[in-house]
Amino acid sequence: MKVIIGAAALLLIGATDAKPVDYAGDAVALDRLITENYAYEDHWPGGVLPDSPVLAHERAAAHDDDSLLHYAEDRIASLADHHAITGASFKDSWAIVPTYADLWVTRHGNHYAIEAVKPGSPAATSGISVGDQLVAVGDVPTAEAVATFWSALGLAVTDERADYAARVLAAGRRDRPRDLTIAHAGKIVRLTLPTLYSLKQDKPPISVMREGGGSVRILINNALGDQATIKAFDAAMASLPADAPIIIDLTDTPSGGNTSVARAMMAWFVDKPTAYQVHQLPAEERETGIVRQWIEQVLPRAGKYHAAKPVVRVGRWTGSMGEGLAIGFAAIGARVEGTTMAQLKGAVYDFPLPSSGLVVKFPAERLYTVAGQPREAYQPAQTGSPRGN
C-alpha cells in the first residue's frame, strides 16, 4: 500500500465496531458533490462534468483507501482547476500549484512559455527567466507530456487543460527532484531542480522593511491563513506614524488564507463599513432557481486606523485570499500594482465524502469585485515586474 499523507481525513478502518466503508459509493458521491456544488461548471466542455471510460473504470473499481484516493485525485484533476485539491495525498502525488510551484507555464501555439519565475526559488537560482520555454519534462517533449497527462484520464487536451497540466508537470512529483529541459538564451539546457516540498519554510508571518522615500514595506510570508498574522500586522502598523506611506507586499501568498486575517488587515484603512467583495452561491440557484448573492464588508477595528492608503503589490504567487485582499484593497481606495495574479477561482469549501470521510476541496462560490468583475479576471494597475513575479 502507498503511504498516504494527510490520512487523518480518512476514517479509521478495521475497528471492530466500525461500519464498512462504501468506497465505490463514495466515488459516485464525489461526482455528485462536484456536479451539485462546483461553481465554475461553465469551464467544463459542454457544461458537463468531464468523464471518460478511464474515470468510469476507476470509479467503479474503488475498493480501499488507495483506490478511492487515486480516483479522487484524478477526478479533481479533471476539473483543470488549481484551486481544487484533495485533503489527503500520496507521497508521490503531483505538487500543488501555485503553492509548491516556481514556474508559471502557459501554452503559446506549439510552445510552452515560462511567463513567471518565483523569486529566490530553485528555478530562479538556476537561471531560468521569463521568456524561456519549457521544452521537455524528463525525456518527453512538453506537448507530448501534456497529452499523456490527459490521456491517462481518458480526456482530450483543451487550452485550459494544456496550461494546467504544464504547470503541474513543471512543479513535479512531491517526493523527487524535477528533470526539466529549458530553452534559455538561445541554448537548450537540461536541469535537475528540487521539489519545493523538500525546502524548509521557516519564516515569521510578516517581514517589515524600509524602502526609499520613507516607505515601509510589510511583506506577508504566505501566512494569510495564520491567525498569528493579525497580531504581527497589528504590531507593525501600531509602530508607524499615522501618515507613514505603506507598501503591503502580497507577492508570496500562493496558499491563500481566510477572511478574518484579510479583514483584520484591511480594517486598518477604513473608518466605516466598506464593501470589499461580492459572493455568489451557484448551488442554491441550481436547487431553488433563485440566485443567492451577497456583499462582504470590512469594518473598522477600535483603536486601529491608518489614514494613508497603502500601495499593494501582487504577482503570480498572489493566490486565493491574497487575490481577495487585492480586490478588497482596490475597493477601499488603495493602489494595487504588479502583474497578473494566480487567477484562482472562487472560494473553496471542504466536502467530506459520506462513508470514508475523505475530504475534497474545490470552489463552491464565485467571487467578484464590488464592481462585478470576476476576481480571477481582475488585473492590477501596472503590469510587468522586474522581479519575475
Short mmCIF file of the C-alpha atoms (twelve columns), coordinates in Angstrom:
data_MODEL
# 
_entry.id   MODEL 
# 
loop_
_atom_site.group_PDB 
_atom_site.id 
_atom_site.type_symbol 
_atom_site.label_atom_id 
_atom_site.label_alt_id 
_atom_site.label_comp_id 
_atom_site.label_asym_id 
_atom_site.label_seq_id 
_atom_site.Cartn_x 
_atom_site.Cartn_y 
_atom_site.Cartn_z 
_atom_site.pdbx_PDB_model_num 
ATOM 1   C CA . MET A 1   0.000   0.000  0.000   1 
ATOM 2   C CA . LYS A 2   1.240   3.506  -0.765  1 
ATOM 3   C CA . VAL A 3   1.894   5.829  2.147   1 
ATOM 4   C CA . ILE A 4   -0.887  8.410  2.373   1 
ATOM 5   C CA . ILE A 5   -0.096  11.897 3.627   1 
ATOM 6   C CA . GLY A 6   -2.961  13.555 5.454   1 
ATOM 7   C CA . ALA A 7   -4.702  10.267 6.036   1 
ATOM 8   C CA . ALA A 8   -6.371  11.702 9.138   1 
ATOM 9   C CA . ALA A 9   -9.014  12.769 6.680   1 
ATOM 10  C CA . LEU A 10  -9.944  9.106  6.346   1 
ATOM 11  C CA . LEU A 11  -11.929 7.289  8.992   1 
ATOM 12  C CA . LEU A 12  -10.139 4.528  10.859  1 
ATOM 13  C CA . ILE A 13  -10.812 1.243  9.172   1 
ATOM 14  C CA . GLY A 14  -10.676 -2.066 10.939  1 
ATOM 15  C CA . ALA A 15  -12.111 -1.173 14.333  1 
ATOM 16  C CA . THR A 16  -14.479 -3.906 15.397  1 
ATOM 17  C CA . ASP A 17  -17.448 -1.553 15.729  1 
ATOM 18  C CA . ALA A 18  -16.771 0.430  12.537  1 
ATOM 19  C CA . LYS A 19  -19.245 0.284  9.704   1 
ATOM 20  C CA . PRO A 20  -17.625 -0.993 6.491   1 
ATOM 21  C CA . VAL A 21  -16.608 1.840  4.190   1 
ATOM 22  C CA . ASP A 22  -18.532 2.050  0.927   1 
ATOM 23  C CA . TYR A 23  -15.615 3.061  -1.281  1 
ATOM 24  C CA . ALA A 24  -17.431 2.690  -4.593  1 
ATOM 25  C CA . GLY A 25  -20.360 4.632  -3.165  1 
ATOM 26  C CA . ASP A 26  -18.019 7.422  -2.114  1 
ATOM 27  C CA . ALA A 27  -16.550 7.569  -5.618  1 
ATOM 28  C CA . VAL A 28  -20.061 8.093  -7.012  1 
ATOM 29  C CA . ALA A 29  -20.819 10.585 -4.225  1 
ATOM 30  C CA . LEU A 30  -17.715 12.588 -5.171  1 
ATOM 31  C CA . ASP A 31  -19.049 13.131 -8.682  1 
ATOM 32  C CA . ARG A 32  -22.423 14.146 -7.273  1 
ATOM 33  C CA . LEU A 33  -20.843 16.637 -4.835  1 
ATOM 34  C CA . ILE A 34  -18.914 18.270 -7.655  1 
ATOM 35  C CA . THR A 35  -21.899 18.390 -10.002 1 
ATOM 36  C CA . GLU A 36  -24.099 19.936 -7.315  1 
ATOM 37  C CA . ASN A 37  -21.606 22.367 -5.792  1 
ATOM 38  C CA . TYR A 38  -18.756 23.276 -8.139  1 
ATOM 39  C CA . ALA A 39  -19.137 26.944 -9.001  1 
ATOM 40  C CA . TYR A 40  -17.479 27.022 -12.416 1 
ATOM 41  C CA . GLU A 41  -19.216 24.350 -14.448 1 
ATOM 42  C CA . ASP A 42  -19.190 26.727 -17.409 1 
ATOM 43  C CA . HIS A 43  -15.479 25.872 -17.756 1 
ATOM 44  C CA . TRP A 44  -16.340 22.223 -18.480 1 
ATOM 45  C CA . PRO A 45  -16.551 21.360 -22.181 1 
ATOM 46  C CA . GLY A 46  -20.256 21.326 -22.965 1 
ATOM 47  C CA . GLY A 47  -21.024 22.388 -19.389 1 
ATOM 48  C CA . VAL A 48  -20.931 18.737 -18.261 1 
ATOM 49  C CA . LEU A 49  -18.614 17.192 -15.661 1 
ATOM 50  C CA . PRO A 50  -15.753 15.640 -17.682 1 
ATOM 51  C CA . ASP A 51  -15.889 11.852 -17.792 1 
ATOM 52  C CA . SER A 52  -14.276 9.034  -19.727 1 
ATOM 53  C CA . PRO A 53  -14.070 5.230  -19.741 1 
ATOM 54  C CA . VAL A 54  -10.850 5.541  -17.734 1 
ATOM 55  C CA . LEU A 55  -12.516 7.576  -14.991 1 
ATOM 56  C CA . ALA A 56  -15.610 5.368  -15.062 1 
ATOM 57  C CA . HIS A 57  -13.442 2.288  -14.521 1 
ATOM 58  C CA . GLU A 58  -11.581 3.926  -11.613 1 
ATOM 59  C CA . ARG A 59  -14.892 4.996  -10.080 1 
ATOM 60  C CA . ALA A 60  -16.360 1.507  -10.228 1 
ATOM 61  C CA . ALA A 61  -13.129 -0.116 -9.049  1 
ATOM 62  C CA . ALA A 62  -12.762 1.943  -5.834  1 
ATOM 63  C CA . HIS A 63  -12.458 -0.663 -3.070  1 
ATOM 64  C CA . ASP A 64  -9.972  0.618  -0.486  1 
ATOM 65  C CA . ASP A 65  -8.254  3.792  0.769   1 
ATOM 66  C CA . ASP A 66  -5.696  3.846  -2.030  1 
ATOM 67  C CA . SER A 67  -8.058  3.265  -4.928  1 
ATOM 68  C CA . LEU A 68  -10.556 5.829  -3.631  1 
ATOM 69  C CA . LEU A 69  -7.850  8.449  -3.150  1 
ATOM 70  C CA . HIS A 70  -6.433  7.657  -6.583  1 
ATOM 71  C CA . TYR A 71  -9.851  8.211  -8.115  1 
ATOM 72  C CA . ALA A 72  -10.387 11.388 -6.088  1 
ATOM 73  C CA . GLU A 73  -7.072  12.832 -7.278  1 
ATOM 74  C CA . ASP A 74  -7.886  12.026 -10.898 1 
ATOM 75  C CA . ARG A 75  -11.441 13.323 -10.618 1 
ATOM 76  C CA . ILE A 76  -10.233 16.595 -9.060  1 
ATOM 77  C CA . ALA A 77  -7.523  16.892 -11.728 1 
ATOM 78  C CA . SER A 78  -10.219 16.515 -14.401 1 
ATOM 79  C CA . LEU A 79  -11.503 19.962 -13.376 1 
ATOM 80  C CA . ALA A 80  -8.209  21.558 -14.544 1 
ATOM 81  C CA . ASP A 81  -8.554  23.973 -11.636 1 
ATOM 82  C CA . HIS A 82  -5.558  24.788 -9.417  1 
ATOM 83  C CA . HIS A 83  -7.982  25.762 -6.644  1 
ATOM 84  C CA . ALA A 84  -9.353  22.204 -6.377  1 
ATOM 85  C CA . ILE A 85  -7.396  19.613 -4.370  1 
ATOM 86  C CA . THR A 86  -7.827  16.554 -2.186  1 
ATOM 87  C CA . GLY A 87  -7.366  16.767 1.579   1 
ATOM 88  C CA . ALA A 88  -5.157  13.654 1.589   1 
ATOM 89  C CA . SER A 89  -2.414  12.672 -0.831  1 
ATOM 90  C CA . PHE A 90  0.221   10.074 -1.690  1 
ATOM 91  C CA . LYS A 91  3.943   10.635 -1.183  1 
ATOM 92  C CA . ASP A 92  4.337   10.832 -4.956  1 
ATOM 93  C CA . SER A 93  1.253   12.944 -5.722  1 
ATOM 94  C CA . TRP A 94  1.675   15.906 -8.022  1 
ATOM 95  C CA . ALA A 95  2.713   19.152 -6.353  1 
ATOM 96  C CA . ILE A 96  0.024   21.702 -5.550  1 
ATOM 97  C CA . VAL A 97  0.160   24.744 -7.825  1 
ATOM 98  C CA . PRO A 98  0.880   27.576 -7.109  1 
ATOM 99  C CA . THR A 99  1.955   26.848 -3.505  1 
ATOM 100 C CA . TYR A 100 4.679   24.375 -4.481  1 
ATOM 101 C CA . ALA A 101 5.443   25.712 -7.946  1 
ATOM 102 C CA . ASP A 102 8.182   28.102 -9.012  1 
ATOM 103 C CA . LEU A 103 7.394   28.287 -12.729 1 
ATOM 104 C CA . TRP A 104 4.268   29.676 -14.368 1 
ATOM 105 C CA . VAL A 105 3.914   27.998 -17.747 1 
ATOM 106 C CA . THR A 106 1.405   28.785 -20.494 1 
ATOM 107 C CA . ARG A 107 0.933   27.241 -23.927 1 
ATOM 108 C CA . HIS A 108 1.617   29.631 -26.789 1 
ATOM 109 C CA . GLY A 109 0.836   27.852 -30.043 1 
ATOM 110 C CA . ASN A 110 3.103   24.813 -30.179 1 
ATOM 111 C CA . HIS A 111 5.367   26.051 -27.395 1 
ATOM 112 C CA . TYR A 112 5.144   26.254 -23.608 1 
ATOM 113 C CA . ALA A 113 6.370   29.639 -22.463 1 
ATOM 114 C CA . ILE A 114 7.593   30.496 -18.980 1 
ATOM 115 C CA . GLU A 115 5.654   33.608 -18.040 1 
ATOM 116 C CA . ALA A 116 6.838   33.948 -14.432 1 
ATOM 117 C CA . VAL A 117 9.571   32.609 -12.177 1 
ATOM 118 C CA . LYS A 118 9.221   32.747 -8.408  1 
ATOM 119 C CA . PRO A 119 11.964  34.967 -6.955  1 
ATOM 120 C CA . GLY A 120 14.510  33.134 -4.810  1 
ATOM 121 C CA . SER A 121 13.235  29.715 -5.888  1 
ATOM 122 C CA . PRO A 122 15.292  26.827 -7.281  1 
ATOM 123 C CA . ALA A 123 14.086  27.748 -10.767 1 
ATOM 124 C CA . ALA A 124 15.223  31.340 -10.325 1 
ATOM 125 C CA . THR A 125 18.626  30.459 -8.896  1 
ATOM 126 C CA . SER A 126 19.199  28.005 -11.766 1 
ATOM 127 C CA . GLY A 127 18.950  30.900 -14.220 1 
ATOM 128 C CA . ILE A 128 15.512  30.243 -15.699 1 
ATOM 129 C CA . SER A 129 13.894  33.531 -16.671 1 
ATOM 130 C CA . VAL A 130 10.698  34.946 -18.099 1 
ATOM 131 C CA . GLY A 131 10.533  34.309 -21.842 1 
ATOM 132 C CA . ASP A 132 12.267  30.927 -21.685 1 
ATOM 133 C CA . GLN A 133 10.454  27.830 -22.888 1 
ATOM 134 C CA . LEU A 134 9.758   24.523 -21.175 1 
ATOM 135 C CA . VAL A 135 10.991  22.136 -23.841 1 
ATOM 136 C CA . ALA A 136 10.684  18.788 -22.110 1 
ATOM 137 C CA . VAL A 137 9.802   17.069 -18.852 1 
ATOM 138 C CA . GLY A 138 12.230  14.209 -18.328 1 
ATOM 139 C CA . ASP A 139 12.856  12.708 -21.737 1 
ATOM 140 C CA . VAL A 140 9.426   13.694 -23.058 1 
ATOM 141 C CA . PRO A 141 8.740   16.858 -25.091 1 
ATOM 142 C CA . THR A 142 6.355   19.106 -23.160 1 
ATOM 143 C CA . ALA A 143 3.456   18.895 -25.628 1 
ATOM 144 C CA . GLU A 144 3.683   15.093 -25.535 1 
ATOM 145 C CA . ALA A 145 3.915   15.074 -21.725 1 
ATOM 146 C CA . VAL A 146 0.816   17.257 -21.524 1 
ATOM 147 C CA . ALA A 147 -1.084  14.969 -23.913 1 
ATOM 148 C CA . THR A 148 -0.025  11.941 -21.842 1 
ATOM 149 C CA . PHE A 149 -1.158  13.631 -18.611 1 
ATOM 150 C CA . TRP A 150 -4.670  13.958 -20.010 1 
ATOM 151 C CA . SER A 151 -4.810  10.682 -21.946 1 
ATOM 152 C CA . ALA A 152 -4.100  8.907  -18.625 1 
ATOM 153 C CA . LEU A 153 -7.512  10.264 -17.566 1 
ATOM 154 C CA . GLY A 154 -9.095  9.491  -20.935 1 
ATOM 155 C CA . LEU A 155 -9.567  13.199 -21.666 1 
ATOM 156 C CA . ALA A 156 -8.633  15.378 -24.641 1 
ATOM 157 C CA . VAL A 157 -6.332  18.383 -24.381 1 
ATOM 158 C CA . THR A 158 -8.031  21.796 -24.368 1 
ATOM 159 C CA . ASP A 159 -6.394  25.193 -23.922 1 
ATOM 160 C CA . GLU A 160 -7.272  25.316 -20.234 1 
ATOM 161 C CA . ARG A 161 -6.140  21.741 -19.666 1 
ATOM 162 C CA . ALA A 162 -2.869  22.338 -21.505 1 
ATOM 163 C CA . ASP A 163 -1.912  25.237 -19.235 1 
ATOM 164 C CA . TYR A 164 -2.986  23.366 -16.110 1 
ATOM 165 C CA . ALA A 165 -1.009  20.218 -16.948 1 
ATOM 166 C CA . ALA A 166 2.113   22.113 -17.997 1 
ATOM 167 C CA . ARG A 167 2.253   23.922 -14.661 1 
ATOM 168 C CA . VAL A 168 1.661   20.707 -12.717 1 
ATOM 169 C CA . LEU A 169 4.351   18.879 -14.707 1 
ATOM 170 C CA . ALA A 170 6.812   21.728 -14.128 1 
ATOM 171 C CA . ALA A 171 6.108   21.587 -10.380 1 
ATOM 172 C CA . GLY A 172 6.684   17.829 -10.434 1 
ATOM 173 C CA . ARG A 173 6.071   14.997 -8.016  1 
ATOM 174 C CA . ARG A 174 6.270   15.752 -4.303  1 
ATOM 175 C CA . ASP A 175 8.855   13.115 -3.457  1 
ATOM 176 C CA . ARG A 176 11.508  13.616 -6.129  1 
ATOM 177 C CA . PRO A 177 13.602  16.198 -7.997  1 
ATOM 178 C CA . ARG A 178 12.371  17.626 -11.279 1 
ATOM 179 C CA . ASP A 179 14.047  16.929 -14.616 1 
ATOM 180 C CA . LEU A 180 13.253  19.876 -16.901 1 
ATOM 181 C CA . THR A 181 14.686  20.947 -20.239 1 
ATOM 182 C CA . ILE A 182 14.596  24.683 -20.838 1 
ATOM 183 C CA . ALA A 183 15.249  26.814 -23.914 1 
ATOM 184 C CA . HIS A 184 17.224  29.731 -22.462 1 
ATOM 185 C CA . ALA A 185 19.183  32.487 -24.226 1 
ATOM 186 C CA . GLY A 186 19.379  30.518 -27.454 1 
ATOM 187 C CA . LYS A 187 20.548  27.330 -25.740 1 
ATOM 188 C CA . ILE A 188 18.851  24.121 -24.665 1 
ATOM 189 C CA . VAL A 189 19.644  23.383 -21.016 1 
ATOM 190 C CA . ARG A 190 18.644  20.301 -19.041 1 
ATOM 191 C CA . LEU A 191 18.241  20.973 -15.315 1 
ATOM 192 C CA . THR A 192 17.589  18.973 -12.185 1 
ATOM 193 C CA . LEU A 193 15.626  21.044 -9.681  1 
ATOM 194 C CA . PRO A 194 14.485  20.014 -6.198  1 
ATOM 195 C CA . THR A 195 10.823  19.669 -5.422  1 
ATOM 196 C CA . LEU A 196 9.623   22.610 -3.358  1 
ATOM 197 C CA . TYR A 197 8.320   20.106 -0.807  1 
ATOM 198 C CA . SER A 198 11.943  19.460 0.189   1 
ATOM 199 C CA . LEU A 199 12.572  23.100 1.121   1 
ATOM 200 C CA . LYS A 200 12.015  24.320 4.660   1 
ATOM 201 C CA . GLN A 201 9.845   27.402 5.007   1 
ATOM 202 C CA . ASP A 202 10.651  28.837 8.417   1 
ATOM 203 C CA . LYS A 203 9.649   32.480 8.285   1 
ATOM 204 C CA . PRO A 204 7.703   34.791 10.568  1 
ATOM 205 C CA . PRO A 205 4.178   35.700 9.409   1 
ATOM 206 C CA . ILE A 206 5.380   39.079 8.151   1 
ATOM 207 C CA . SER A 207 8.645   40.867 7.461   1 
ATOM 208 C CA . VAL A 208 8.941   44.642 7.774   1 
ATOM 209 C CA . MET A 209 11.454  46.582 5.657   1 
ATOM 210 C CA . ARG A 210 12.257  50.226 4.992   1 
ATOM 211 C CA . GLU A 211 12.234  51.353 1.385   1 
ATOM 212 C CA . GLY A 212 13.174  54.537 -0.425  1 
ATOM 213 C CA . GLY A 213 11.153  57.685 0.187   1 
ATOM 214 C CA . GLY A 214 10.399  56.707 3.750   1 
ATOM 215 C CA . SER A 215 8.012   53.909 2.746   1 
ATOM 216 C CA . VAL A 216 7.619   50.844 4.916   1 
ATOM 217 C CA . ARG A 217 7.082   47.513 3.140   1 
ATOM 218 C CA . ILE A 218 5.155   44.836 5.006   1 
ATOM 219 C CA . LEU A 219 5.794   41.505 3.309   1 
ATOM 220 C CA . ILE A 220 3.266   38.752 4.044   1 
ATOM 221 C CA . ASN A 221 5.208   35.464 4.142   1 
ATOM 222 C CA . ASN A 222 2.473   33.185 2.812   1 
ATOM 223 C CA . ALA A 223 0.677   33.448 6.153   1 
ATOM 224 C CA . LEU A 224 -2.836  34.673 5.337   1 
ATOM 225 C CA . GLY A 225 -4.262  31.549 6.968   1 
ATOM 226 C CA . ASP A 226 -2.369  32.052 10.220  1 
ATOM 227 C CA . GLN A 227 -4.175  33.931 12.984  1 
ATOM 228 C CA . ALA A 228 -0.750  34.985 14.300  1 
ATOM 229 C CA . THR A 229 -0.503  37.217 11.228  1 
ATOM 230 C CA . ILE A 230 -3.143  39.523 12.721  1 
ATOM 231 C CA . LYS A 231 -1.081  40.147 15.850  1 
ATOM 232 C CA . ALA A 232 2.112   40.639 13.837  1 
ATOM 233 C CA . PHE A 233 0.443   43.013 11.372  1 
ATOM 234 C CA . ASP A 234 -1.178  44.997 14.183  1 
ATOM 235 C CA . ALA A 235 2.177   45.379 15.929  1 
ATOM 236 C CA . ALA A 236 3.850   46.570 12.735  1 
ATOM 237 C CA . MET A 237 1.102   49.074 11.999  1 
ATOM 238 C CA . ALA A 238 0.988   50.374 15.577  1 
ATOM 239 C CA . SER A 239 4.689   51.187 15.431  1 
ATOM 240 C CA . LEU A 240 4.307   53.512 12.438  1 
ATOM 241 C CA . PRO A 241 3.350   57.198 12.257  1 
ATOM 242 C CA . ALA A 242 -0.286  57.692 11.288  1 
ATOM 243 C CA . ASP A 243 0.601   59.108 7.874   1 
ATOM 244 C CA . ALA A 244 3.546   56.838 7.006   1 
ATOM 245 C CA . PRO A 245 3.482   55.559 3.392   1 
ATOM 246 C CA . ILE A 246 2.989   51.798 3.451   1 
ATOM 247 C CA . ILE A 247 3.518   49.048 0.897   1 
ATOM 248 C CA . ILE A 248 1.738   45.761 1.557   1 
ATOM 249 C CA . ASP A 249 3.533   43.042 -0.373  1 
ATOM 250 C CA . LEU A 250 1.329   40.053 -1.280  1 
ATOM 251 C CA . THR A 251 3.674   38.570 -3.874  1 
ATOM 252 C CA . ASP A 252 4.324   35.491 -1.703  1 
ATOM 253 C CA . THR A 253 0.817   34.416 -0.711  1 
ATOM 254 C CA . PRO A 254 0.162   31.420 -3.011  1 
ATOM 255 C CA . SER A 255 -1.585  29.318 -0.344  1 
ATOM 256 C CA . GLY A 256 -4.422  31.746 0.262   1 
ATOM 257 C CA . GLY A 257 -5.840  32.041 3.765   1 
ATOM 258 C CA . ASN A 258 -9.028  33.166 5.471   1 
ATOM 259 C CA . THR A 259 -11.143 36.273 5.523   1 
ATOM 260 C CA . SER A 260 -10.641 37.026 9.209   1 
ATOM 261 C CA . VAL A 261 -6.942  37.678 8.616   1 
ATOM 262 C CA . ALA A 262 -7.688  39.646 5.455   1 
ATOM 263 C CA . ARG A 263 -10.384 41.767 7.052   1 
ATOM 264 C CA . ALA A 264 -8.200  42.454 10.085  1 
ATOM 265 C CA . MET A 265 -5.545  43.882 7.763   1 
ATOM 266 C CA . MET A 266 -7.904  45.958 5.618   1 
ATOM 267 C CA . ALA A 267 -9.667  47.290 8.712   1 
ATOM 268 C CA . TRP A 268 -6.660  49.500 9.447   1 
ATOM 269 C CA . PHE A 269 -7.535  51.574 6.390   1 
ATOM 270 C CA . VAL A 270 -11.304 52.146 6.763   1 
ATOM 271 C CA . ASP A 271 -13.293 54.354 9.108   1 
ATOM 272 C CA . LYS A 272 -16.730 52.950 8.251   1 
ATOM 273 C CA . PRO A 273 -18.187 49.638 6.991   1 
ATOM 274 C CA . THR A 274 -16.937 49.226 3.423   1 
ATOM 275 C CA . ALA A 275 -17.751 46.596 0.794   1 
ATOM 276 C CA . TYR A 276 -14.730 44.664 -0.404  1 
ATOM 277 C CA . GLN A 277 -16.011 41.685 -2.410  1 
ATOM 278 C CA . VAL A 278 -19.168 40.015 -3.730  1 
ATOM 279 C CA . HIS A 279 -20.070 36.329 -3.235  1 
ATOM 280 C CA . GLN A 280 -22.398 34.163 -5.295  1 
ATOM 281 C CA . LEU A 281 -23.508 30.603 -4.464  1 
ATOM 282 C CA . PRO A 282 -24.469 28.728 -7.652  1 
ATOM 283 C CA . ALA A 283 -25.528 25.580 -5.759  1 
ATOM 284 C CA . GLU A 284 -28.502 27.391 -4.259  1 
ATOM 285 C CA . GLU A 285 -29.621 28.659 -7.644  1 
ATOM 286 C CA . ARG A 286 -29.387 25.105 -9.047  1 
ATOM 287 C CA . GLU A 287 -31.501 23.781 -6.208  1 
ATOM 288 C CA . THR A 288 -34.114 26.541 -5.943  1 
ATOM 289 C CA . GLY A 289 -33.884 28.552 -9.152  1 
ATOM 290 C CA . ILE A 290 -33.218 31.666 -7.049  1 
ATOM 291 C CA . VAL A 291 -29.869 33.421 -7.225  1 
ATOM 292 C CA . ARG A 292 -28.082 33.942 -3.913  1 
ATOM 293 C CA . GLN A 293 -25.569 36.773 -3.850  1 
ATOM 294 C CA . TRP A 294 -24.197 38.933 -1.052  1 
ATOM 295 C CA . ILE A 295 -21.665 41.649 -0.344  1 
ATOM 296 C CA . GLU A 296 -18.951 41.147 2.255   1 
ATOM 297 C CA . GLN A 297 -17.747 44.170 4.178   1 
ATOM 298 C CA . VAL A 298 -14.651 45.129 6.096   1 
ATOM 299 C CA . LEU A 299 -15.401 47.021 9.321   1 
ATOM 300 C CA . PRO A 300 -13.220 49.373 11.369  1 
ATOM 301 C CA . ARG A 301 -11.448 47.994 14.432  1 
ATOM 302 C CA . ALA A 302 -11.348 50.110 17.573  1 
ATOM 303 C CA . GLY A 303 -8.060  51.934 18.018  1 
ATOM 304 C CA . LYS A 304 -6.649  50.726 14.705  1 
ATOM 305 C CA . TYR A 305 -6.679  53.232 11.862  1 
ATOM 306 C CA . HIS A 306 -4.107  54.440 9.337   1 
ATOM 307 C CA . ALA A 307 -5.200  57.408 7.253   1 
ATOM 308 C CA . ALA A 308 -2.840  56.912 4.312   1 
ATOM 309 C CA . LYS A 309 -3.999  54.177 1.939   1 
ATOM 310 C CA . PRO A 310 -1.301  51.611 1.153   1 
ATOM 311 C CA . VAL A 311 0.190   50.559 -2.141  1 
ATOM 312 C CA . VAL A 312 -0.422  46.829 -2.610  1 
ATOM 313 C CA . ARG A 313 1.975   44.662 -4.620  1 
ATOM 314 C CA . VAL A 314 0.809   41.450 -6.274  1 
ATOM 315 C CA . GLY A 315 2.128   38.847 -8.708  1 
ATOM 316 C CA . ARG A 316 1.679   35.304 -9.999  1 
ATOM 317 C CA . TRP A 317 2.226   33.930 -6.481  1 
ATOM 318 C CA . THR A 318 -0.609  36.022 -5.083  1 
ATOM 319 C CA . GLY A 319 -3.331  33.399 -4.765  1 
ATOM 320 C CA . SER A 320 -6.827  32.917 -3.384  1 
ATOM 321 C CA . MET A 321 -7.171  35.101 -0.263  1 
ATOM 322 C CA . GLY A 322 -4.206  37.131 -1.500  1 
ATOM 323 C CA . GLU A 323 -6.300  37.907 -4.570  1 
ATOM 324 C CA . GLY A 324 -9.250  38.666 -2.290  1 
ATOM 325 C CA . LEU A 325 -7.084  41.181 -0.434  1 
ATOM 326 C CA . ALA A 326 -6.031  42.737 -3.720  1 
ATOM 327 C CA . ILE A 327 -9.595  43.375 -4.875  1 
ATOM 328 C CA . GLY A 328 -10.551 44.400 -1.342  1 
ATOM 329 C CA . PHE A 329 -7.792  46.969 -1.062  1 
ATOM 330 C CA . ALA A 330 -8.688  48.271 -4.512  1 
ATOM 331 C CA . ALA A 331 -12.304 48.646 -3.349  1 
ATOM 332 C CA . ILE A 332 -11.281 50.768 -0.357  1 
ATOM 333 C CA . GLY A 333 -9.145  53.056 -2.496  1 
ATOM 334 C CA . ALA A 334 -5.644  51.572 -2.363  1 
ATOM 335 C CA . ARG A 335 -3.443  51.289 -5.431  1 
ATOM 336 C CA . VAL A 336 -2.814  47.667 -6.456  1 
ATOM 337 C CA . GLU A 337 0.158   47.126 -8.741  1 
ATOM 338 C CA . GLY A 338 2.224   44.289 -10.154 1 
ATOM 339 C CA . THR A 339 1.461   41.508 -12.601 1 
ATOM 340 C CA . THR A 340 -1.430  39.160 -13.244 1 
ATOM 341 C CA . MET A 341 -2.115  37.084 -10.142 1 
ATOM 342 C CA . ALA A 342 -2.651  33.318 -9.804  1 
ATOM 343 C CA . GLN A 343 -6.260  33.704 -11.043 1 
ATOM 344 C CA . LEU A 344 -7.553  31.040 -8.669  1 
ATOM 345 C CA . LYS A 345 -11.285 30.632 -8.987  1 
ATOM 346 C CA . GLY A 346 -13.750 31.415 -6.220  1 
ATOM 347 C CA . ALA A 347 -13.972 30.423 -2.568  1 
ATOM 348 C CA . VAL A 348 -13.075 26.854 -1.594  1 
ATOM 349 C CA . TYR A 349 -15.293 24.668 0.591   1 
ATOM 350 C CA . ASP A 350 -14.337 21.361 2.230   1 
ATOM 351 C CA . PHE A 351 -16.540 18.403 1.284   1 
ATOM 352 C CA . PRO A 352 -16.101 15.137 3.237   1 
ATOM 353 C CA . LEU A 353 -17.210 12.015 1.405   1 
ATOM 354 C CA . PRO A 354 -20.105 10.388 3.272   1 
ATOM 355 C CA . SER A 355 -18.663 6.966  4.083   1 
ATOM 356 C CA . SER A 356 -14.854 7.290  4.229   1 
ATOM 357 C CA . GLY A 357 -14.650 10.906 5.387   1 
ATOM 358 C CA . LEU A 358 -12.023 11.675 2.719   1 
ATOM 359 C CA . VAL A 359 -12.093 15.446 2.175   1 
ATOM 360 C CA . VAL A 360 -12.058 17.120 -1.199  1 
ATOM 361 C CA . LYS A 361 -11.734 20.864 -1.608  1 
ATOM 362 C CA . PHE A 362 -12.999 22.909 -4.535  1 
ATOM 363 C CA . PRO A 363 -14.522 26.322 -5.273  1 
ATOM 364 C CA . ALA A 364 -18.217 26.396 -4.424  1 
ATOM 365 C CA . GLU A 365 -18.636 30.190 -4.505  1 
ATOM 366 C CA . ARG A 366 -17.958 32.636 -7.274  1 
ATOM 367 C CA . LEU A 367 -16.219 35.809 -6.147  1 
ATOM 368 C CA . TYR A 368 -16.396 39.252 -7.731  1 
ATOM 369 C CA . THR A 369 -15.060 42.730 -7.222  1 
ATOM 370 C CA . VAL A 370 -17.550 45.250 -5.871  1 
ATOM 371 C CA . ALA A 371 -17.899 46.446 -9.482  1 
ATOM 372 C CA . GLY A 372 -19.000 42.968 -10.571 1 
ATOM 373 C CA . GLN A 373 -15.790 41.753 -12.259 1 
ATOM 374 C CA . PRO A 374 -14.861 38.099 -11.595 1 
ATOM 375 C CA . ARG A 375 -11.991 38.051 -9.106  1 
ATOM 376 C CA . GLU A 376 -9.921  35.791 -11.354 1 
ATOM 377 C CA . ALA A 377 -10.178 38.368 -14.156 1 
ATOM 378 C CA . TYR A 378 -9.003  41.306 -12.048 1 
ATOM 379 C CA . GLN A 379 -5.799  42.997 -13.220 1 
ATOM 380 C CA . PRO A 380 -3.567  45.277 -11.130 1 
ATOM 381 C CA . ALA A 381 -2.891  48.860 -12.106 1 
ATOM 382 C CA . GLN A 382 0.532   48.072 -13.545 1 
ATOM 383 C CA . THR A 383 1.915   45.010 -15.272 1 
ATOM 384 C CA . GLY A 384 5.454   43.877 -15.850 1 
ATOM 385 C CA . SER A 385 7.707   43.180 -12.896 1 
ATOM 386 C CA . PRO A 386 11.497  43.186 -12.889 1 
ATOM 387 C CA . ARG A 387 11.358  40.670 -10.006 1 
ATOM 388 C CA . GLY A 388 9.734   37.998 -12.176 1 
ATOM 389 C CA . ASN A 389 6.528   37.761 -10.181 1 
# 
